[in-house]
Amino acid sequence: MSEIKQLETQILAAIAASDDLTGLEDIRVSALGKKGSVSALMKGLGQLPPDERKSFGQQVNGVKQALNQALGDKKTALADIALAKRLASESADVTLPVRTGPLAEGRIHPISQVMDEINEIFADMGFDIAEGPDIEDDFHNFTALNIPAEHPARQEQDTFYFPKRADGSSLVLRTHTSPVQIRTMLSRKPPIRIIAPGRVYRIDSDQTHTPMFHQVEGLVIDEETHMGHLKWVLEEFLKAFFEVENVQMRFRANHFPFTEPSMEVDVRYKRVGNEVRIGEGDEWMEILGCGMVHPNVLKAVGYDPDQLQGFAFGVGIDRLAMLKYGAPDLREFFAADMRWLKHYGFGVLDVPTLAGGLGS
Amino acid sequence: MKFTLSWLKEHLDTKASLEEICDALTITGLEVEGIDDPAQKFAAYVIGEVLDAQPHPDADKLQVLSVDTGNGSVQVVCGAPNARKGLKGAFAPVGTYVSGIDMTLKKAKIRGVESFGMMCSERELELSQEHDGIIDLKTDAKPGTPYAQVVGLDDPTIEIAITPNRPDALGVRGVARDLVAAGLGKLKKDPLTQTKGQGDCPIKIEVDSPDQCPVFAGRLITGVKNGSSPDWLQQRLKAVGLRPINALVDMTNYISYDRGRPLHVYDADKLKGHIRARAGKAGEQFLALDGESYKVDERMCVIADDSSVLGLGGIMGGEESGCTSNTTSVFIESAWFDPINTAMTGRRLNLMSDARYRFERGVDPSSVEDGLHLATQMVLDLCGGAPSKIEIAGKAPLRKLTIELEAKKQFKRLTGAALSEKKIEKILEDLGFKVKTKGDGMKVKVPEWRPDVHGPADLVEEVVRIYGVDNIPTTPLRALSGVAKPVLTIRQKRVSRARRLLAGRGLVEAITYSFIARTHASLFGGGADAVELANPISSDMSSMRPSLMPGLLAAIKRNRARGVVDAALFEVGQSYRGDQPEDQYVSACGIRFGQNGMDGSGRHWSGNAHSVDLFDVKADCMALLCQLGIDINKVQVTRDAPDWYHPGRSGVIRLGPKIILANFGELHPGMLGKMAVSGAVAGFELFIDNLPVPKRKGTSHTRSALEITDLQPVKRDFAFLVGLDTPAIDVVRAAQSADKKLIEAVNVFDSFEGEALGADKKSLAIEVTLLPFEATLTDKQIEEVASKVIAAVTKATGGEIRG
């Protein structure tokens, strides 16, 4: 019996000592192969007395099992070692910089971003977004807005003109987004609540003026909307846009031909470095113009000013972007300088939402 | 419009401070643009009286003064020869910044004697160059009184912005009226007196062109002594930026600013015969007071005597008939000129003046005679003389407008605020309106100096600007729904999505000008006369862009010059095929240049970005179309891109024969050369307006049921030898058509041209994925499909399967 045990001990020692898969296979064959030492033991089974055969057989099977287990474990261990060795040889310099992909490269222009923010706020207050052409005729840009042919405003607004046409009239590049008011009122029935963001053009060029810039027009027309509503809408808009608890506004009487009463609105602010803090400080800054739609404008689109009324306002989008995000020079907005766009632009996923916040 | 505080107080009886006055002006619509308060500059200086003056123990030219500063007496060492006991002058205490010597005073020891401040000279206060001694005032003012107050340097100048609807505020009295209404004081009585004069005016007046000048009044004053006007008048004129000339001219300027009533004075001895307002005649010209000669025509209103044009009505008088210090007889003109005609004339001649500024906005037509009386009175005060009777020609164009106003109701309707009739009436009366209240209604007579007021809304505006918009309660706009409804149109959503998608593909959004150089526009099918600005700011910005591409290419050139060589830009915006609203279209345009791709730009250890080519931008287009709801399996790609693209390496993406969705490709080197852009440049333009609008599926958002199988897909590869110009898509579509049920996808995985294949051949290799739907495919079934694929492709393309 000890012979079997001895053989088992011997083979187990060999397995333990083995350090490669080939040697291990050799051990397996020499022990458990057809001509192997353990298999040879079974050959002697027939010569044993019948009463010993069973226990002998069990003993040999036990050895076989133990050897198979040991062989399997050793194989796994050797495979692990081999893998570890291979992996060790495969190590890379993990500090090598990688490309961060297109999302990290792409940018949204601050004006597009701010327009998205504005849309988000006004959509929540039930405003549609209306549009109109940049090349306008006299009627929509001036006459219907209560700016008659000889009105000084036509000069003061520094209008870009196109060549005179056969009928003596000239088309213009719209000087404000207000013609969209006219187009909207002519094509829809009240109640109307719209904003109209877009490009406008005036002959002007310095650090805070470019010959093209962006405005958003607001218009509400129904039977009941008054200046109290106008104040509320502007206050809610400014609070939401600048993301501050309080916006202090100051309404100054002013004059625009297409509104009456007309007002300019200042907001309280403080300048800290290149940051403008709205709602703090002692300074006032003009931020928009507004008023109740002039009866002559309502008449021009066939509305009855005794029945319908409402307000309109206009805000410079570029200016809002400059104030909120601190870009100092308006001309840079349209220079397409990659360095500027990368710095002031927004990431693709910075989608302004009321739920997630507007500012990025 | 400028005036000084003391000038304002000639008309306004008020206790309000400068700050209160300025705040009220700004809020009520006369925005204060600047305040120049000299008192601020001299705030530290007070009257100091020298109580005692003793020689300095160690210096011959110095004295030691004891100065009463009103706040105890202090010791001051002083070098001025005129310093003496009893002198009153300007004392600057320790801590004062003395601008004339650019120094802040400290306690000092001068030759061993302490000095606590300084008695100043005029030069030290920057009042004059006088420095021979310290200021020596003859004044009763007590020590400690602010120096600026004692010498009258405490009159701040206020500058306000005047909106075009407020000609009445172009006179100080009009400004005062607004402040009275705002509750800041009382309007002082108008000191106007009427002088009857003696004898008819020997100079007769005619108005020959009543449309241009409906009324003209004048009178002659003989025996005047013209010379410099008095100090008070000169000071006021200087404060508002006018140069004093002589008493007669200064008088007209003063009344222009005081009352918004322009006048003109002629040296009567230089006039020949009668005077008339008439239309100019072609060929006439005159030498104006600004020293320039102007040619007039029949559209302009001139003032002429029997021999020549004297001046332009309502704009500027002539040099030759002007008053000088030698003038002894003066003819005063007080007329009314049509605002539009005045404005047009001024613009045509590019001639601005205080008179034009007022007449083109609308001078009070009822002030013609009063203005003449004011002038008479002032001439008599300043220059003496004997006036004739007044001569008037024509008739003042008075509006005599009365507006019926349901005051409370209309105020409430437009503002939402309740204001009593009494308060409304008070505000209107203060502003010079005459109000008669009867029941709920008011009859409001509009003063002639308010040409901007036409109807009830204007009256509400008057009341609300005085009442204060800040006092109107805010009212929430009625909510249209609980949760806000979506408002964007499909196009607006597509524009916004296009931006995010392109930025997501690594392109950077630019916004470029809508107008570009005409030379650039013509390279892209633009540059037509109709879309060329008549008055561009420069030739680089004169043509409405026919496409977004030239603006982006110009931007690339600028970026390259700054060292940005590999990048990608895009713009989503409007371009113009013509000048009509329907000619404006919205597109998304992207340009990749240098080594640039989805993975990044330029060189990298993991592999350099490749030079951009048509497939980069084709991928941009297709990705964009997918995200904008277009099934890209249904589009066609043709080779007829516009001629600014490389003819062999560009394409057009179409939907059916008519709809062009996009152009893409490498750009034509010839065009790039003309735009001075070099290197690899590929671009695309996708026409958002051309995308079909998806059919609405009602309100349902339910997707179709998902049909999938657990059976394994099978892939088989095929290589075909086809003609060099066979479109790959033909091979793909033929393969797809072989068995529409089983074939899930066809993917081109190799395209190869080489001499071994023959000069006019190429090899296209496709991988066909078969997706069984009932049972695993048998070899036989697979072979059958493969045969069909080969047959379909060879039939469609004339190609052959490669062994």
Interface residues (C-beta under 8 A of the other chain):
Chain A: L96 V98 R99 T100 G101 P102 L103 E105 G106 R107 I108 H109 I111 S112 D116 N119 A123 D124 M125 G126 F127 D128 I129 E131 G132 P133 D134 I135 E150 H151 P152 A153 Q155 E156 F160 Y161 F162 P163 K164 S170 L171 L173 R193 R199 Y201 I203 S205 P211 M212 V220 E224 T225 H226 M227 G228 H229 K231 W232 V233 E235 R250 F251 R252 A253 N254 H255 E260 P261 S262 M263 E264 M292 H294 P295 P305 Q309 F333 F334 A335 A336 D337 M338 R339 L341 K342 G345 G347 V348 V351
Chain B: T26 I27 T28 G29 E31 T163 P164 N165 R166 I340 A343 M344 R347 E360 R361 R413 L414 T415 G416 A417 D452 G455 A457 D458 V460 E461 V464 R465 G468 V469 D470 I472 P473 T474 T475 P476 L477 R478 A479 L480 S481 A484 K485 P486 V487 L488 T489 Q492 S496 R499 R500 L502 A503 G504 R505 G506 L507 V508 E509 A510 I511 T512 Y513 S514 F515 D529 A530 V531 E532 L533 A534 N535 P536 I537 M541 M544 G551 L552 A555 R558 N559 R562 V564 A567 A568 L569 V572 G573 Q574 Y576 D579 Q580 P581 D583 Q584 M598 D599 G600 S601 H604 W605 S606
